[in-house]
Amino acid sequence: MALFEFKIITAEREVYTDMVEAILAPGVEGDLGILPGHAALMTMLRPGELMIRKDGEDEYLVITGGFVEVLNNQVTLLADACERSTEIDETRAEDAVKRARERLLNKDKDIDLSKAIEALRRAEVRVRVSKRKRLGKSQNRNLTPTG
């Protein structure tokens, strides 16, 4: 099985570094699948779910945006923030979803609507990734190149 080097780096720490089979990242223009031998690229990432495939198993993390660079079979993801599923407190994440929904429903005149929507999306992603860990769900997505 062909592999490539993958690193996730935040301002605070190196979150992940290993040889992997594939990643699926939340690009600003849609999900971005990266396999060994991918063409060079650099693009922005939106907050969302990051999937890493290693040894046929998928691991999910939450990122809050950043950039990804692909060059010479090495992929570096510079994330604003990143959490592994094991680092997420599901109860706190669910509470954050409830608070974000309440803020949107109350429509306080001082609310920044775009920030409130983004907070809700981040909280929902954290809950989804946390539940994958708890339920042991791995949706092995098909990342086979076409064409």
ROSE-4610 file (N, C-alpha, C; in Angstrom, 1 decimal, always signed):
// ROSE-4610
residu = [M/M/M/A/A/A/L/L/L/F/F/F/E/E/E/F/F/F/K/K/K/I/I/I/I/I/I/T/T/T/A/A/A/E/E/E/R/R/R/E/E/E/V/V/V/Y/Y/Y/T/T/T/D/D/D/M/M/M/V/V/V/E/E/E/A/A/A/I/I/I/L/L/L/A/A/A/P/P/P/G/G/G/V/V/V/E/E/E/G/G/G/D/D/D/L/L/L/G/G/G/I/I/I/L/L/L/P/P/P/G/G/G/H/H/H/A/A/A/A/A/A/L/L/L/M/M/M/T/T/T/M/M/M/L/L/L/R/R/R/P/P/P/G/G/G/E/E/E/L/L/L/M/M/M/I/I/I/R/R/R/K/K/K/D/D/D/G/G/G/E/E/E/D/D/D/E/E/E/Y/Y/Y/L/L/L/V/V/V/I/I/I/T/T/T/G/G/G/G/G/G/F/F/F/V/V/V/E/E/E/V/V/V/L/L/L/N/N/N/N/N/N/Q/Q/Q/V/V/V/T/T/T/L/L/L/L/L/L/A/A/A/D/D/D/A/A/A/C/C/C/E/E/E/R/R/R/S/S/S/T/T/T/E/E/E/I/I/I/D/D/D/E/E/E/T/T/T/R/R/R/A/A/A/E/E/E/D/D/D/A/A/A/V/V/V/K/K/K/R/R/R/A/A/A/R/R/R/E/E/E/R/R/R/L/L/L/L/L/L/N/N/N/K/K/K/D/D/D/K/K/K/D/D/D/I/I/I/D/D/D/L/L/L/S/S/S/K/K/K/A/A/A/I/I/I/E/E/E/A/A/A/L/L/L/R/R/R/R/R/R/A/A/A/E/E/E/V/V/V/R/R/R/V/V/V/R/R/R/V/V/V/S/S/S/K/K/K/R/R/R/K/K/K/R/R/R/L/L/L/G/G/G/K/K/K/S/S/S/Q/Q/Q/N/N/N/R/R/R/N/N/N/L/L/L/T/T/T/P/P/P/T/T/T/G/G/G]
num = [1/1/1/2/2/2/3/3/3/4/4/4/5/5/5/6/6/6/7/7/7/8/8/8/9/9/9/10/10/10/11/11/11/12/12/12/13/13/13/14/14/14/15/15/15/16/16/16/17/17/17/18/18/18/19/19/19/20/20/20/21/21/21/22/22/22/23/23/23/24/24/24/25/25/25/26/26/26/27/27/27/28/28/28/29/29/29/30/30/30/31/31/31/32/32/32/33/33/33/34/34/34/35/35/35/36/36/36/37/37/37/38/38/38/39/39/39/40/40/40/41/41/41/42/42/42/43/43/43/44/44/44/45/45/45/46/46/46/47/47/47/48/48/48/49/49/49/50/50/50/51/51/51/52/52/52/53/53/53/54/54/54/55/55/55/56/56/56/57/57/57/58/58/58/59/59/59/60/60/60/61/61/61/62/62/62/63/63/63/64/64/64/65/65/65/66/66/66/67/67/67/68/68/68/69/69/69/70/70/70/71/71/71/72/72/72/73/73/73/74/74/74/75/75/75/76/76/76/77/77/77/78/78/78/79/79/79/80/80/80/81/81/81/82/82/82/83/83/83/84/84/84/85/85/85/86/86/86/87/87/87/88/88/88/89/89/89/90/90/90/91/91/91/92/92/92/93/93/93/94/94/94/95/95/95/96/96/96/97/97/97/98/98/98/99/99/99/100/100/100/101/101/101/102/102/102/103/103/103/104/104/104/105/105/105/106/106/106/107/107/107/108/108/108/109/109/109/110/110/110/111/111/111/112/112/112/113/113/113/114/114/114/115/115/115/116/116/116/117/117/117/118/118/118/119/119/119/120/120/120/121/121/121/122/122/122/123/123/123/124/124/124/125/125/125/126/126/126/127/127/127/128/128/128/129/129/129/130/130/130/131/131/131/132/132/132/133/133/133/134/134/134/135/135/135/136/136/136/137/137/137/138/138/138/139/139/139/140/140/140/141/141/141/142/142/142/143/143/143/144/144/144/145/145/145/146/146/146/147/147/147]
x = [+0.8/+0.0/+0.9/+0.6/+1.4/+1.0/+2.0/+1.7/+2.3/+2.0/+2.6/+2.7/+3.7/+3.9/+2.9/+2.3/+1.2/+1.5/+1.4/+1.6/+0.5/+0.1/-0.9/-0.1/-0.1/+0.6/-0.3/-0.4/-1.1/-0.1/-0.5/+0.4/+1.0/+0.2/+0.6/+1.4/+1.2/+1.8/+1.7/+2.5/+2.4/+1.4/+0.2/-0.9/-0.7/-0.2/-0.1/+1.1/+1.8/+2.8/+2.9/+2.7/+2.8/+2.7/+3.0/+2.8/+1.3/+0.6/-0.9/-1.2/-2.4/-2.9/-3.7/-4.4/-5.3/-5.8/-6.1/-6.8/-8.0/-9.0/-10.1/-10.3/-10.0/-10.0/-11.1/-11.6/-12.7/-12.2/-12.0/-11.6/-12.6/-12.2/-13.2/-14.2/-13.8/-14.6/-15.2/-15.1/-15.6/-14.6/-15.0/-14.0/-12.9/-11.7/-10.5/-9.9/-9.9/-9.3/-7.9/-7.0/-5.6/-5.0/-4.5/-3.9/-2.4/-1.6/-0.2/-0.1/+1.0/+1.2/+0.4/-0.4/-1.2/-0.4/-1.0/-0.3/-0.1/+1.0/+1.3/+0.1/-0.2/-1.2/-1.1/-1.7/-1.9/-3.2/-4.0/-5.4/-5.8/-6.8/-7.4/-8.4/-8.5/-9.5/-10.5/-11.7/-12.8/-12.9/-13.5/-13.8/-14.6/-14.2/-14.9/-14.2/-14.6/-14.1/-13.0/-11.9/-10.8/-10.7/-10.6/-10.5/-9.0/-8.4/-7.1/-7.2/-6.8/-6.8/-5.4/-5.3/-4.0/-4.3/-3.5/-3.7/-5.2/-5.9/-7.3/-8.3/-7.9/-8.8/-8.9/-10.1/-10.3/-10.3/-9.6/-9.6/-10.1/-11.0/-11.6/-11.1/-10.8/-10.4/-11.3/-11.3/-11.9/-10.9/-11.0/-10.1/-11.0/-10.5/-11.2/-10.8/-10.2/-9.7/-8.2/-7.7/-6.2/-5.9/-4.7/-4.2/-3.6/-3.6/-3.0/-2.1/-0.9/+0.1/+0.5/+0.4/+0.8/+2.0/+3.2/+4.4/+5.3/+5.6/+6.6/+6.1/+4.9/+4.3/+4.4/+4.4/+4.3/+3.2/+2.4/+1.2/+1.4/+1.3/+1.4/+0.1/-0.6/-1.8/-1.5/-1.7/-1.5/-2.9/-3.2/-4.6/-4.7/-5.7/-6.0/-6.0/-6.8/-6.9/-7.3/-7.0/-7.3/-7.5/-8.5/-8.8/-9.0/-8.4/-8.7/-10.0/-10.7/-12.0/-11.8/-10.7/-10.5/-10.3/-10.1/-9.9/-11.2/-12.3/-13.6/-14.5/-15.0/-15.9/-17.3/-17.9/-19.2/-20.3/-20.4/-21.4/-21.2/-20.0/-19.7/-20.0/-19.7/-19.9/-21.4/-22.2/-23.6/-24.2/-23.7/-24.1/-23.8/-22.7/-22.3/-23.3/-23.7/-24.7/-26.0/-26.4/-27.7/-27.6/-26.4/-26.3/-26.2/-25.6/-25.5/-26.9/-27.6/-29.0/-29.9/-29.7/-30.5/-30.2/-28.9/-28.5/-29.1/-29.1/-29.7/-31.2/-31.9/-33.4/-33.8/-33.0/-33.4/-33.2/-32.3/-32.0/-31.8/-31.0/-30.6/-30.1/-30.4/-30.0/-28.5/-27.8/-26.4/-25.6/-26.3/-25.6/-25.0/-23.8/-23.2/-23.6/-24.6/-25.2/-24.2/-23.2/-22.3/-21.4/-21.0/-20.2/-21.0/-22.3/-23.2/-23.4/-23.6/-23.7/-22.5/-21.3/-20.0/-19.8/-20.2/-20.1/-20.9/-22.1/-23.0/-22.4/-21.9/-21.3/-20.1/-19.2/-18.1/-18.5/-19.5/-20.0/-20.6/-21.4/-22.0/-20.9/-19.8/-18.7/-18.1/-17.9/-17.3/-18.2/-19.5/-20.4/-20.3/-20.4/-20.3/-19.0/-17.9/-16.6/-16.6/-17.1/-17.1/-18.0/-19.1/-20.0/-19.4/-18.6/-17.9/-17.0/-16.3/-15.4/-16.2/-17.3/-18.1/-18.8/-19.3/-20.0/-19.2/-17.9/-17.0/-17.3/-17.9/-18.3/-17.1/-16.9/-15.9/-16.5/-16.8/-17.5/-16.5/-15.6/-14.6/-15.1/-14.7/-15.1/-14.3/-14.9/-14.1/-13.3/-12.0/-11.2/-10.4/-10.9/-10.2/-10.2/-9.0/-9.0/-9.8/-10.4/-11.2/-10.6/-10.9/-10.4/-9.2]
y = [-1.2/+0.0/+1.2/+2.1/+3.4/+4.3/+5.0/+5.9/+7.3/+8.3/+9.6/+10.1/+11.0/+11.6/+12.7/+12.7/+13.6/+14.2/+15.5/+16.3/+17.2/+17.4/+18.4/+19.2/+20.5/+21.4/+22.6/+22.9/+24.1/+25.0/+26.2/+27.1/+26.6/+25.7/+25.1/+23.9/+23.1/+21.7/+21.1/+20.0/+19.1/+18.1/+18.0/+17.2/+15.8/+15.6/+14.3/+14.3/+13.2/+13.0/+11.5/+11.0/+9.6/+9.4/+8.2/+7.8/+7.3/+7.8/+7.5/+7.1/+6.5/+6.1/+7.2/+8.0/+9.0/+9.9/+11.1/+12.1/+12.7/+13.1/+13.8/+15.1/+16.2/+17.5/+18.4/+19.2/+20.2/+21.4/+21.4/+22.5/+23.6/+24.8/+25.9/+25.8/+25.0/+24.8/+23.3/+22.6/+21.3/+20.4/+19.1/+18.2/+17.9/+17.7/+17.5/+16.2/+15.2/+13.9/+13.9/+13.4/+13.4/+12.0/+11.5/+10.1/+10.2/+9.2/+9.2/+9.7/+10.5/+11.0/+12.1/+12.7/+13.9/+15.0/+15.7/+16.9/+18.0/+18.7/+19.8/+20.8/+21.3/+22.3/+22.9/+24.1/+24.7/+25.3/+25.1/+25.7/+25.9/+26.7/+27.0/+25.9/+25.7/+24.8/+25.5/+25.0/+25.6/+24.7/+25.2/+24.4/+23.1/+22.0/+20.8/+19.5/+18.4/+17.1/+16.7/+16.2/+15.7/+14.2/+13.5/+12.0/+11.6/+10.7/+10.2/+8.7/+8.1/+6.7/+6.1/+5.2/+4.5/+3.1/+2.2/+0.7/+0.3/+1.0/+0.6/+1.1/+1.8/+2.4/+3.9/+4.4/+5.9/+6.5/+7.6/+8.3/+9.7/+10.3/+11.6/+12.6/+13.8/+14.9/+16.1/+17.1/+18.4/+19.4/+20.2/+21.3/+22.6/+23.7/+25.0/+25.9/+25.3/+26.0/+26.0/+26.5/+26.6/+26.4/+25.8/+25.6/+24.2/+23.7/+22.4/+22.6/+22.0/+22.0/+20.6/+20.3/+19.0/+19.2/+18.6/+18.8/+17.5/+16.9/+15.8/+14.7/+14.3/+13.2/+13.4/+14.7/+15.1/+16.1/+15.9/+16.8/+17.4/+18.8/+19.5/+20.3/+20.1/+20.8/+21.7/+23.0/+24.0/+24.4/+24.0/+24.2/+25.3/+26.1/+27.1/+26.4/+25.3/+24.5/+23.1/+22.1/+20.7/+19.9/+19.0/+18.1/+16.7/+15.7/+14.3/+14.0/+12.9/+12.6/+12.2/+11.7/+11.4/+12.6/+13.8/+15.0/+15.7/+15.3/+16.0/+15.5/+16.4/+16.1/+16.2/+15.0/+15.0/+15.9/+15.8/+16.5/+18.0/+18.5/+19.9/+20.3/+19.5/+19.8/+19.9/+19.0/+19.0/+20.3/+20.7/+21.9/+23.1/+23.1/+24.2/+24.3/+23.2/+23.2/+23.8/+23.4/+24.0/+25.5/+26.0/+27.4/+28.2/+27.6/+28.2/+28.3/+27.3/+27.3/+28.3/+28.4/+29.3/+30.8/+31.1/+32.4/+32.7/+31.8/+32.0/+32.2/+31.4/+31.5/+32.8/+33.3/+34.5/+35.7/+35.6/+36.7/+38.1/+38.0/+39.2/+40.2/+41.5/+42.5/+42.7/+42.3/+42.5/+41.3/+40.3/+39.0/+39.3/+38.7/+38.7/+37.4/+37.4/+36.2/+35.3/+35.8/+34.9/+34.2/+34.9/+34.2/+33.2/+33.5/+32.5/+31.3/+31.4/+30.3/+29.4/+30.1/+29.4/+28.7/+29.3/+28.6/+27.3/+27.4/+26.3/+25.2/+25.5/+24.5/+23.8/+24.6/+24.0/+23.1/+23.5/+22.6/+21.3/+21.4/+20.2/+19.3/+19.8/+18.9/+18.2/+18.9/+18.3/+17.2/+17.4/+16.3/+15.1/+15.4/+14.3/+13.5/+14.1/+13.4/+12.6/+13.3/+12.6/+11.4/+11.4/+10.3/+9.1/+9.5/+8.4/+7.6/+8.3/+7.7/+6.7/+7.3/+6.5/+5.3/+5.5/+4.5/+3.6/+3.9/+3.1/+3.1/+4.2/+4.3/+4.7/+4.0/+4.3/+4.1/+5.2/+5.2/+5.0/+4.1/+4.0/+4.6/+5.8/+6.5/+6.0/+5.9/+5.5/+6.7/+6.6/+7.6/+7.2/+6.2/+5.7/+6.7/+7.0/+7.9/+7.4/+8.4/+8.0/+8.7/+8.2/+8.8/+8.2]
z = [+0.0/+0.0/+0.0/-0.9/-1.0/+0.2/+0.7/+1.8/+1.5/+2.3/+2.3/+3.7/+3.9/+5.2/+5.5/+6.6/+7.0/+8.4/+8.4/+9.7/+9.9/+11.2/+11.6/+12.6/+12.4/+13.3/+13.7/+14.9/+15.4/+16.0/+16.4/+17.1/+18.4/+19.0/+20.3/+20.3/+19.2/+19.2/+17.9/+17.8/+16.6/+17.0/+16.4/+16.8/+16.3/+15.1/+14.4/+13.4/+13.4/+12.3/+12.1/+10.9/+10.6/+9.1/+8.7/+7.3/+7.2/+6.2/+6.1/+4.6/+4.5/+3.2/+2.5/+3.3/+2.7/+3.8/+3.3/+4.2/+3.5/+4.2/+3.6/+4.5/+3.9/+4.6/+4.2/+5.1/+4.7/+4.0/+2.7/+2.0/+1.9/+1.6/+1.5/+0.3/-0.7/-1.8/-1.9/-0.7/-0.7/-0.1/+0.2/+0.8/-0.2/+0.4/-0.4/+0.0/-1.0/-0.7/-1.2/-0.4/-0.8/-0.6/-1.7/-1.7/-2.1/-1.9/-2.3/-3.8/-4.0/-5.4/-5.8/-4.9/-5.2/-5.8/-6.7/-7.3/-6.2/-6.4/-5.5/-5.4/-4.2/-4.0/-2.6/-2.5/-1.2/-1.3/-0.2/-0.2/+1.3/+1.4/+2.7/+3.1/+4.4/+5.0/+5.8/+5.8/+6.6/+7.9/+8.9/+10.1/+9.7/+10.3/+10.0/+10.4/+9.9/+10.2/+9.3/+9.9/+9.1/+9.3/+8.2/+8.3/+7.9/+8.7/+8.4/+8.3/+7.1/+7.0/+7.1/+8.0/+8.3/+8.6/+7.9/+8.1/+7.9/+7.0/+6.6/+7.6/+8.7/+9.7/+9.5/+9.7/+9.7/+11.1/+11.2/+12.5/+12.1/+13.0/+12.8/+13.8/+13.3/+14.2/+13.8/+14.6/+14.4/+14.1/+13.1/+12.8/+12.7/+13.1/+13.0/+11.9/+10.9/+9.7/+9.7/+8.6/+8.4/+6.9/+6.7/+5.4/+5.3/+4.0/+3.8/+2.6/+2.7/+1.6/+1.2/-0.1/-0.6/-1.5/-1.2/-2.0/-1.8/-2.9/-2.9/-2.0/-2.1/-1.3/+0.3/+0.6/+2.0/+2.1/+3.1/+3.4/+4.7/+4.8/+6.0/+6.2/+7.3/+7.6/+8.7/+8.5/+9.5/+10.0/+11.2/+11.7/+12.7/+12.7/+13.7/+15.1/+15.1/+16.3/+15.8/+16.6/+16.2/+17.4/+17.4/+18.5/+18.0/+18.6/+18.4/+19.1/+18.6/+19.2/+20.7/+21.1/+22.5/+23.4/+22.8/+23.5/+23.7/+23.1/+23.1/+24.2/+25.1/+26.1/+25.4/+25.1/+24.4/+25.0/+26.4/+27.1/+26.9/+27.1/+26.9/+25.4/+24.5/+23.1/+22.8/+23.4/+23.2/+23.8/+25.0/+25.7/+24.8/+24.1/+23.2/+22.1/+21.5/+20.5/+20.9/+22.1/+22.7/+22.9/+23.4/+23.6/+22.3/+21.3/+20.0/+19.3/+19.5/+18.9/+19.6/+20.9/+21.7/+21.3/+21.1/+20.6/+19.3/+18.4/+17.1/+17.1/+18.0/+18.1/+18.7/+19.7/+20.4/+19.6/+18.6/+17.7/+18.4/+19.4/+20.2/+19.2/+19.3/+18.3/+18.4/+19.4/+19.5/+19.0/+18.5/+18.0/+16.6/+16.5/+15.2/+14.5/+13.6/+13.0/+12.4/+11.7/+11.0/+12.1/+13.1/+14.2/+15.0/+15.2/+15.9/+15.1/+13.8/+12.9/+12.9/+12.8/+12.8/+14.1/+15.2/+16.5/+16.6/+16.0/+16.0/+15.1/+14.0/+13.1/+13.8/+14.4/+15.1/+16.2/+17.0/+18.1/+17.5/+16.4/+15.8/+15.3/+14.7/+14.3/+15.4/+16.5/+17.7/+18.3/+18.3/+18.7/+17.8/+16.5/+15.5/+15.7/+15.8/+15.9/+17.2/+18.3/+19.6/+19.6/+18.9/+18.8/+18.0/+17.0/+16.2/+17.2/+18.1/+19.0/+19.9/+20.5/+21.5/+20.9/+19.7/+19.0/+18.2/+18.1/+17.3/+15.8/+15.3/+13.9/+13.1/+12.0/+11.0/+9.7/+9.0/+7.7/+6.6/+6.6/+5.6/+4.2/+4.0/+2.7/+1.6/+0.4/-0.8/-1.3/-1.3/-1.8/-3.0/-3.7/-4.9/-6.0/-6.6/-7.7/-8.9/-9.6/-10.7/-12.0/-13.1/-14.4/-14.8]
